[in-house]
């Protein structure tokens, strides 16, 4: 999944005192790119075909696990700020 690559890659050129502030914030906010949140954002998109796509994917996911007994435990992934 591609995150805000422009913002992350641009942050490496900031002075260290600003990077020390920004990088923990980006790391904490990476959870907003979780698939569940992406689908919720797609459901509110102004384009009809994007809303339909989100609805189809949610329905398909529910068919795969109809019991709903599986609780998703979200773990914040590590962000490699030095990646090129």
Biopython code that builds the backbone (N, CA, C, O; Angstrom):
import numpy as np
from Bio.PDB.StructureBuilder import StructureBuilder

atoms = [
    (1, "UNK", "N", (0.847, -1.176, 0.000)),
    (1, "UNK", "CA", (0.000, 0.000, 0.000)),
    (1, "UNK", "C", (0.891, 1.236, 0.000)),
    (1, "UNK", "O", (1.858, 1.318, 0.756)),
    (2, "UNK", "N", (0.563, 2.167, -0.831)),
    (2, "UNK", "CA", (1.342, 3.397, -0.935)),
    (2, "UNK", "C", (0.734, 4.447, -0.022)),
    (2, "UNK", "O", (-0.446, 4.780, -0.132)),
    (3, "UNK", "N", (1.544, 4.953, 0.866)),
    (3, "UNK", "CA", (1.085, 6.008, 1.768)),
    (3, "UNK", "C", (1.399, 7.353, 1.135)),
    (3, "UNK", "O", (1.613, 7.436, -0.074)),
    (4, "UNK", "N", (1.426, 8.375, 1.919)),
    (4, "UNK", "CA", (1.738, 9.717, 1.436)),
    (4, "UNK", "C", (3.229, 9.783, 1.134)),
    (4, "UNK", "O", (4.000, 10.352, 1.907)),
    (5, "UNK", "N", (3.634, 9.201, 0.010)),
    (5, "UNK", "CA", (5.059, 9.108, -0.286)),
    (5, "UNK", "C", (5.692, 10.465, -0.503)),
    (5, "UNK", "O", (6.873, 10.648, -0.206)),
    (6, "UNK", "N", (4.950, 11.403, -1.003)),
    (6, "UNK", "CA", (5.509, 12.741, -1.221)),
    (6, "UNK", "C", (5.853, 13.390, 0.119)),
    (6, "UNK", "O", (6.937, 13.953, 0.273)),
    (7, "UNK", "N", (4.951, 13.316, 1.078)),
    (7, "UNK", "CA", (5.197, 13.913, 2.385)),
    (7, "UNK", "C", (6.293, 13.204, 3.148)),
    (7, "UNK", "O", (7.124, 13.848, 3.788)),
    (8, "UNK", "N", (6.304, 11.877, 3.087)),
    (8, "UNK", "CA", (7.322, 11.112, 3.804)),
    (8, "UNK", "C", (8.687, 11.353, 3.180)),
    (8, "UNK", "O", (9.662, 11.593, 3.893)),
    (9, "UNK", "N", (8.765, 11.292, 1.864)),
    (9, "UNK", "CA", (10.069, 11.489, 1.225)),
    (9, "UNK", "C", (10.552, 12.929, 1.369)),
    (9, "UNK", "O", (11.757, 13.169, 1.445)),
    (10, "UNK", "N", (9.638, 13.881, 1.407)),
    (10, "UNK", "CA", (10.038, 15.281, 1.575)),
    (10, "UNK", "C", (10.524, 15.567, 2.985)),
    (10, "UNK", "O", (11.345, 16.463, 3.188)),
    (11, "UNK", "N", (10.028, 14.818, 3.959)),
    (11, "UNK", "CA", (10.399, 15.091, 5.346)),
    (11, "UNK", "C", (11.872, 14.814, 5.611)),
    (11, "UNK", "O", (12.437, 15.359, 6.559)),
    (12, "UNK", "N", (12.498, 13.987, 4.799)),
    (12, "UNK", "CA", (13.914, 13.674, 5.039)),
    (12, "UNK", "C", (14.827, 14.868, 4.800)),
    (12, "UNK", "O", (15.965, 14.877, 5.268)),
    (13, "UNK", "N", (14.344, 15.876, 4.078)),
    (13, "UNK", "CA", (15.159, 17.056, 3.784)),
    (13, "UNK", "C", (14.999, 18.160, 4.825)),
    (13, "UNK", "O", (15.659, 19.196, 4.741)),
    (14, "UNK", "N", (14.139, 17.943, 5.792)),
    (14, "UNK", "CA", (13.954, 18.927, 6.857)),
    (14, "UNK", "C", (15.114, 18.861, 7.841)),
    (14, "UNK", "O", (15.789, 17.835, 7.936)),
    (15, "UNK", "N", (15.349, 19.938, 8.568)),
    (15, "UNK", "CA", (16.352, 19.879, 9.638)),
    (15, "UNK", "C", (15.955, 18.831, 10.681)),
    (15, "UNK", "O", (14.771, 18.554, 10.870)),
    (16, "UNK", "N", (16.936, 18.262, 11.345)),
    (16, "UNK", "CA", (16.701, 17.173, 12.298)),
    (16, "UNK", "C", (15.692, 17.547, 13.369)),
    (16, "UNK", "O", (14.881, 16.707, 13.760)),
    (17, "UNK", "N", (15.718, 18.781, 13.856)),
    (17, "UNK", "CA", (14.791, 19.159, 14.932)),
    (17, "UNK", "C", (13.339, 19.067, 14.461)),
    (17, "UNK", "O", (12.453, 18.771, 15.263)),
    (18, "UNK", "N", (13.081, 19.318, 13.167)),
    (18, "UNK", "CA", (11.721, 19.192, 12.642)),
    (18, "UNK", "C", (11.375, 17.738, 12.333)),
    (18, "UNK", "O", (10.243, 17.304, 12.543)),
    (19, "UNK", "N", (12.360, 16.990, 11.831)),
    (19, "UNK", "CA", (12.122, 15.560, 11.571)),
    (19, "UNK", "C", (11.774, 14.833, 12.859)),
    (19, "UNK", "O", (10.923, 13.943, 12.862)),
    (20, "UNK", "N", (12.427, 15.207, 13.956)),
    (20, "UNK", "CA", (12.149, 14.564, 15.242)),
    (20, "UNK", "C", (10.714, 14.803, 15.691)),
    (20, "UNK", "O", (10.166, 14.013, 16.461)),
    (21, "UNK", "N", (10.110, 15.865, 15.227)),
    (21, "UNK", "CA", (8.711, 16.161, 15.554)),
    (21, "UNK", "C", (7.776, 15.458, 14.578)),
    (21, "UNK", "O", (6.773, 14.873, 14.988)),
    (22, "UNK", "N", (8.098, 15.512, 13.299)),
    (22, "UNK", "CA", (7.188, 15.035, 12.258)),
    (22, "UNK", "C", (7.138, 13.515, 12.146)),
    (22, "UNK", "O", (6.056, 12.951, 11.985)),
    (23, "UNK", "N", (8.277, 12.844, 12.227)),
    (23, "UNK", "CA", (8.304, 11.403, 12.000)),
    (23, "UNK", "C", (7.441, 10.610, 12.984)),
    (23, "UNK", "O", (6.757, 9.684, 12.549)),
    (24, "UNK", "N", (7.434, 10.918, 14.284)),
    (24, "UNK", "CA", (6.527, 10.179, 15.172)),
    (24, "UNK", "C", (5.051, 10.402, 14.832)),
    (24, "UNK", "O", (4.229, 9.501, 14.999)),
    (25, "UNK", "N", (4.722, 11.594, 14.360)),
    (25, "UNK", "CA", (3.333, 11.886, 13.991)),
    (25, "UNK", "C", (2.929, 11.064, 12.774)),
    (25, "UNK", "O", (1.845, 10.482, 12.748)),
    (26, "UNK", "N", (3.795, 11.015, 11.769)),
    (26, "UNK", "CA", (3.506, 10.205, 10.580)),
    (26, "UNK", "C", (3.383, 8.739, 10.974)),
    (26, "UNK", "O", (2.498, 8.040, 10.482)),
    (27, "UNK", "N", (4.254, 8.268, 11.849)),
    (27, "UNK", "CA", (4.205, 6.870, 12.283)),
    (27, "UNK", "C", (2.900, 6.550, 13.000)),
    (27, "UNK", "O", (2.330, 5.478, 12.796)),
    (28, "UNK", "N", (2.423, 7.463, 13.835)),
    (28, "UNK", "CA", (1.154, 7.233, 14.544)),
    (28, "UNK", "C", (-0.033, 7.271, 13.596)),
    (28, "UNK", "O", (-0.983, 6.504, 13.756)),
    (29, "UNK", "N", (0.015, 8.156, 12.612)),
    (29, "UNK", "CA", (-1.119, 8.344, 11.721)),
    (29, "UNK", "C", (-1.166, 7.359, 10.565)),
    (29, "UNK", "O", (-2.092, 7.402, 9.755)),
    (30, "UNK", "N", (-0.186, 6.474, 10.476)),
    (30, "UNK", "CA", (-0.188, 5.490, 9.402)),
    (30, "UNK", "C", (-1.405, 4.564, 9.521)),
    (30, "UNK", "O", (-1.789, 3.922, 8.543)),
    (31, "UNK", "N", (-2.004, 4.493, 10.698)),
    (31, "UNK", "CA", (-3.179, 3.632, 10.883)),
    (31, "UNK", "C", (-4.363, 4.098, 10.046)),
    (31, "UNK", "O", (-5.272, 3.311, 9.783)),
    (32, "UNK", "N", (-4.374, 5.354, 9.621)),
    (32, "UNK", "CA", (-5.477, 5.834, 8.798)),
    (32, "UNK", "C", (-5.461, 5.209, 7.415)),
    (32, "UNK", "O", (-6.454, 5.297, 6.694)),
    (33, "UNK", "N", (-4.366, 4.585, 7.029)),
    (33, "UNK", "CA", (-4.281, 3.908, 5.739)),
    (33, "UNK", "C", (-4.644, 2.431, 5.854)),
    (33, "UNK", "O", (-4.402, 1.667, 4.920)),
    (34, "UNK", "N", (-5.220, 2.015, 6.981)),
    (34, "UNK", "CA", (-5.669, 0.636, 7.140)),
    (34, "UNK", "C", (-6.765, 0.348, 6.117)),
    (34, "UNK", "O", (-7.541, 1.241, 5.777)),
    (35, "UNK", "N", (-6.838, -0.885, 5.623)),
    (35, "UNK", "CA", (-7.846, -1.215, 4.606)),
    (35, "UNK", "C", (-9.268, -0.853, 5.017)),
    (35, "UNK", "O", (-10.062, -0.422, 4.180)),
    (36, "UNK", "N", (-9.598, -1.023, 6.289)),
    (36, "UNK", "CA", (-10.946, -0.696, 6.748)),
    (36, "UNK", "C", (-11.239, 0.790, 6.563)),
    (36, "UNK", "O", (-12.332, 1.169, 6.141)),
    (37, "UNK", "N", (-10.265, 1.617, 6.878)),
    (37, "UNK", "CA", (-10.456, 3.060, 6.745)),
    (37, "UNK", "C", (-10.493, 3.497, 5.289)),
    (37, "UNK", "O", (-11.214, 4.429, 4.933)),
    (38, "UNK", "N", (-9.717, 2.826, 4.449)),
    (38, "UNK", "CA", (-9.756, 3.135, 3.015)),
    (38, "UNK", "C", (-11.139, 2.815, 2.462)),
    (38, "UNK", "O", (-11.692, 3.598, 1.689)),
    (39, "UNK", "N", (-11.701, 1.673, 2.849)),
    (39, "UNK", "CA", (-13.041, 1.306, 2.372)),
    (39, "UNK", "C", (-14.095, 2.292, 2.869)),
    (39, "UNK", "O", (-15.009, 2.644, 2.124)),
    (40, "UNK", "N", (-13.979, 2.735, 4.106)),
    (40, "UNK", "CA", (-14.933, 3.726, 4.613)),
    (40, "UNK", "C", (-14.840, 5.033, 3.829)),
    (40, "UNK", "O", (-15.858, 5.656, 3.527)),
    (41, "UNK", "N", (-13.633, 5.437, 3.508)),
    (41, "UNK", "CA", (-13.464, 6.651, 2.709)),
    (41, "UNK", "C", (-14.041, 6.461, 1.309)),
    (41, "UNK", "O", (-14.632, 7.380, 0.743)),
    (42, "UNK", "N", (-13.866, 5.265, 0.758)),
    (42, "UNK", "CA", (-14.415, 4.984, -0.570)),
    (42, "UNK", "C", (-15.937, 5.039, -0.564)),
    (42, "UNK", "O", (-16.548, 5.454, -1.549)),
    (43, "UNK", "N", (-16.556, 4.620, 0.544)),
    (43, "UNK", "CA", (-18.023, 4.645, 0.633)),
    (43, "UNK", "C", (-18.578, 6.058, 0.590)),
    (43, "UNK", "O", (-19.743, 6.252, 0.241)),
    (44, "UNK", "N", (-17.777, 7.033, 0.935)),
    (44, "UNK", "CA", (-18.250, 8.422, 0.942)),
    (44, "UNK", "C", (-17.739, 9.220, -0.255)),
    (44, "UNK", "O", (-17.920, 10.436, -0.316)),
    (45, "UNK", "N", (-17.107, 8.543, -1.197)),
    (45, "UNK", "CA", (-16.569, 9.229, -2.378)),
    (45, "UNK", "C", (-17.707, 9.775, -3.229)),
    (45, "UNK", "O", (-18.793, 9.197, -3.271)),
    (46, "UNK", "N", (-17.454, 10.882, -3.901)),
    (46, "UNK", "CA", (-18.498, 11.490, -4.736)),
    (46, "UNK", "C", (-18.733, 10.706, -6.021)),
    (46, "UNK", "O", (-19.780, 10.854, -6.650)),
    (47, "UNK", "N", (-17.774, 9.875, -6.417)),
    (47, "UNK", "CA", (-17.919, 9.089, -7.643)),
    (47, "UNK", "C", (-18.657, 7.789, -7.353)),
    (47, "UNK", "O", (-18.277, 7.023, -6.468)),
    (48, "UNK", "N", (-19.700, 7.563, -8.104)),
    (48, "UNK", "CA", (-20.571, 6.408, -7.881)),
    (48, "UNK", "C", (-19.820, 5.085, -8.044)),
    (48, "UNK", "O", (-20.037, 4.160, -7.262)),
    (49, "UNK", "N", (-18.954, 4.980, -9.032)),
    (49, "UNK", "CA", (-18.267, 3.707, -9.266)),
    (49, "UNK", "C", (-17.298, 3.372, -8.126)),
    (49, "UNK", "O", (-17.046, 2.195, -7.867)),
    (50, "UNK", "N", (-16.759, 4.364, -7.454)),
    (50, "UNK", "CA", (-15.888, 4.118, -6.297)),
    (50, "UNK", "C", (-16.720, 3.619, -5.120)),
    (50, "UNK", "O", (-16.310, 2.693, -4.420)),
    (51, "UNK", "N", (-17.886, 4.226, -4.896)),
    (51, "UNK", "CA", (-18.776, 3.763, -3.821)),
    (51, "UNK", "C", (-19.221, 2.329, -4.081)),
    (51, "UNK", "O", (-19.250, 1.513, -3.159)),
    (52, "UNK", "N", (-19.568, 2.016, -5.325)),
    (52, "UNK", "CA", (-19.988, 0.652, -5.670)),
    (52, "UNK", "C", (-18.860, -0.347, -5.454)),
    (52, "UNK", "O", (-19.089, -1.448, -4.952)),
    (53, "UNK", "N", (-17.653, 0.030, -5.828)),
    (53, "UNK", "CA", (-16.502, -0.845, -5.627)),
    (53, "UNK", "C", (-16.299, -1.143, -4.145)),
    (53, "UNK", "O", (-16.061, -2.290, -3.768)),
    (54, "UNK", "N", (-16.391, -0.122, -3.311)),
    (54, "UNK", "CA", (-16.235, -0.320, -1.863)),
    (54, "UNK", "C", (-17.320, -1.244, -1.332)),
    (54, "UNK", "O", (-17.034, -2.141, -0.539)),
    (55, "UNK", "N", (-18.551, -1.039, -1.755)),
    (55, "UNK", "CA", (-19.654, -1.884, -1.288)),
    (55, "UNK", "C", (-19.434, -3.334, -1.706)),
    (55, "UNK", "O", (-19.651, -4.245, -0.907)),
    (56, "UNK", "N", (-19.008, -3.561, -2.945)),
    (56, "UNK", "CA", (-18.764, -4.935, -3.415)),
    (56, "UNK", "C", (-17.651, -5.596, -2.615)),
    (56, "UNK", "O", (-17.744, -6.776, -2.277)),
    (57, "UNK", "N", (-16.608, -4.847, -2.314)),
    (57, "UNK", "CA", (-15.495, -5.431, -1.555)),
    (57, "UNK", "C", (-15.895, -5.745, -0.117)),
    (57, "UNK", "O", (-15.451, -6.749, 0.440)),
    (58, "UNK", "N", (-16.712, -4.915, 0.478)),
    (58, "UNK", "CA", (-17.186, -5.186, 1.841)),
    (58, "UNK", "C", (-18.068, -6.424, 1.848)),
    (58, "UNK", "O", (-17.931, -7.282, 2.720)),
    (59, "UNK", "N", (-18.971, -6.520, 0.880)),
    (59, "UNK", "CA", (-19.854, -7.691, 0.791)),
    (59, "UNK", "C", (-19.037, -8.956, 0.581)),
    (59, "UNK", "O", (-19.312, -9.977, 1.210)),
    (60, "UNK", "N", (-18.042, -8.906, -0.288)),
    (60, "UNK", "CA", (-17.197, -10.075, -0.531)),
    (60, "UNK", "C", (-16.433, -10.472, 0.731)),
    (60, "UNK", "O", (-16.309, -11.660, 1.031)),
    (61, "UNK", "N", (-15.924, -9.495, 1.468)),
    (61, "UNK", "CA", (-15.201, -9.796, 2.710)),
    (61, "UNK", "C", (-16.121, -10.449, 3.729)),
    (61, "UNK", "O", (-15.695, -11.339, 4.465)),
    (62, "UNK", "N", (-17.371, -10.020, 3.782)),
    (62, "UNK", "CA", (-18.327, -10.626, 4.710)),
    (62, "UNK", "C", (-18.676, -12.044, 4.298)),
    (62, "UNK", "O", (-18.944, -12.884, 5.157)),
    (63, "UNK", "N", (-18.679, -12.331, 2.995)),
    (63, "UNK", "CA", (-18.957, -13.688, 2.526)),
    (63, "UNK", "C", (-17.821, -14.637, 2.877)),
    (63, "UNK", "O", (-18.055, -15.817, 3.137)),
    (64, "UNK", "N", (-16.606, -14.135, 2.887)),
    (64, "UNK", "CA", (-15.451, -14.969, 3.219)),
    (64, "UNK", "C", (-15.506, -15.396, 4.678)),
    (64, "UNK", "O", (-15.167, -16.537, 4.992)),
    (65, "UNK", "N", (-15.923, -14.514, 5.576)),
    (65, "UNK", "CA", (-16.032, -14.822, 7.005)),
    (65, "UNK", "C", (-17.437, -14.465, 7.479)),
    (65, "UNK", "O", (-17.631, -13.435, 8.124)),
    (66, "UNK", "N", (-18.435, -15.326, 7.158)),
    (66, "UNK", "CA", (-19.821, -14.989, 7.492)),
    (66, "UNK", "C", (-20.116, -14.990, 8.992)),
    (66, "UNK", "O", (-21.073, -14.350, 9.428)),
    (67, "UNK", "N", (-19.311, -15.697, 9.789)),
    (67, "UNK", "CA", (-19.573, -15.752, 11.229)),
    (67, "UNK", "C", (-19.278, -14.423, 11.904)),
    (67, "UNK", "O", (-19.947, -14.049, 12.867)),
    (68, "UNK", "N", (-18.306, -13.730, 11.416)),
    (68, "UNK", "CA", (-17.923, -12.465, 12.030)),
    (68, "UNK", "C", (-17.235, -12.650, 13.366)),
    (68, "UNK", "O", (-17.145, -11.713, 14.158)),
    (69, "UNK", "N", (-16.743, -13.870, 13.623)),
    (69, "UNK", "CA", (-16.087, -14.155, 14.899)),
    (69, "UNK", "C", (-14.630, -13.710, 14.918)),
    (69, "UNK", "O", (-14.004, -13.660, 15.977)),
    (70, "UNK", "N", (-14.108, -13.396, 13.778)),
    (70, "UNK", "CA", (-12.704, -13.004, 13.683)),
    (70, "UNK", "C", (-12.567, -11.512, 13.987)),
    (70, "UNK", "O", (-13.082, -10.673, 13.248)),
    (71, "UNK", "N", (-11.886, -11.196, 15.053)),
    (71, "UNK", "CA", (-11.654, -9.800, 15.415)),
    (71, "UNK", "C", (-10.289, -9.400, 14.878)),
    (71, "UNK", "O", (-9.275, -10.034, 15.170)),
    (72, "UNK", "N", (-10.287, -8.341, 14.092)),
    (72, "UNK", "CA", (-9.040, -7.864, 13.495)),
    (72, "UNK", "C", (-8.280, -7.044, 14.531)),
    (72, "UNK", "O", (-8.791, -6.052, 15.051)),
    (73, "UNK", "N", (-7.082, -7.461, 14.818)),
    (73, "UNK", "CA", (-6.235, -6.709, 15.733)),
    (73, "UNK", "C", (-5.274, -5.881, 14.895)),
    (73, "UNK", "O", (-4.403, -6.418, 14.212)),
    (74, "UNK", "N", (-5.443, -4.582, 14.956)),
    (74, "UNK", "CA", (-4.621, -3.705, 14.135)),
    (74, "UNK", "C", (-3.311, -3.404, 14.837)),
    (74, "UNK", "O", (-3.285, -2.983, 15.994)),
    (75, "UNK", "N", (-2.238, -3.627, 14.122)),
    (75, "UNK", "CA", (-0.902, -3.321, 14.616)),
    (75, "UNK", "C", (-0.333, -2.233, 13.715)),
    (75, "UNK", "O", (-0.304, -2.382, 12.493)),
    (76, "UNK", "N", (0.111, -1.157, 14.313)),
    (76, "UNK", "CA", (0.664, -0.053, 13.528)),
    (76, "UNK", "C", (1.976, -0.504, 12.901)),
    (76, "UNK", "O", (2.910, -0.874, 13.612)),
    (77, "UNK", "N", (2.051, -0.475, 11.570)),
    (77, "UNK", "CA", (3.278, -0.920, 10.908)),
    (77, "UNK", "C", (4.407, 0.093, 11.068)),
    (77, "UNK", "O", (4.177, 1.284, 11.277)),
    (78, "UNK", "N", (5.611, -0.409, 10.966)),
    (78, "UNK", "CA", (6.779, 0.476, 11.034)),
    (78, "UNK", "C", (6.927, 1.204, 9.704)),
    (78, "UNK", "O", (6.686, 0.631, 8.642)),
    (79, "UNK", "N", (7.317, 2.449, 9.772)),
    (79, "UNK", "CA", (7.531, 3.251, 8.571)),
    (79, "UNK", "C", (9.027, 3.468, 8.409)),
    (79, "UNK", "O", (9.700, 3.948, 9.321)),
    (80, "UNK", "N", (9.540, 3.108, 7.237)),
    (80, "UNK", "CA", (10.955, 3.311, 6.951)),
    (80, "UNK", "C", (11.117, 4.672, 6.285)),
    (80, "UNK", "O", (10.884, 4.806, 5.084)),
    (81, "UNK", "N", (11.503, 5.657, 7.038)),
    (81, "UNK", "CA", (11.644, 7.015, 6.525)),
    (81, "UNK", "C", (12.871, 7.170, 5.632)),
    (81, "UNK", "O", (12.979, 8.157, 4.905)),
    (82, "UNK", "N", (13.776, 6.236, 5.672)),
    (82, "UNK", "CA", (15.002, 6.330, 4.875)),
    (82, "UNK", "C", (14.876, 5.597, 3.540)),
    (82, "UNK", "O", (15.823, 5.585, 2.755)),
    (83, "UNK", "N", (13.720, 4.987, 3.274)),
    (83, "UNK", "CA", (13.532, 4.262, 2.016)),
    (83, "UNK", "C", (13.563, 5.232, 0.845)),
    (83, "UNK", "O", (13.170, 6.392, 0.968)),
    (84, "UNK", "N", (14.027, 4.748, -0.269)),
    (84, "UNK", "CA", (14.096, 5.624, -1.450)),
    (84, "UNK", "C", (12.976, 5.337, -2.404)),
    (84, "UNK", "O", (12.876, 5.978, -3.450)),
]
sb = StructureBuilder()
sb.init_structure("model")
sb.init_model(0)
sb.init_chain("A")
sb.init_seg("    ")
for serial, (resi, resn, name, xyz) in enumerate(atoms, 1):
    if name == "N":
        sb.init_residue(resn, " ", resi, " ")
    sb.init_atom(name, np.array(xyz, "f"), 0.0, 1.0, " ", f" {name:<3s}", serial, name[0])
structure = sb.get_structure()
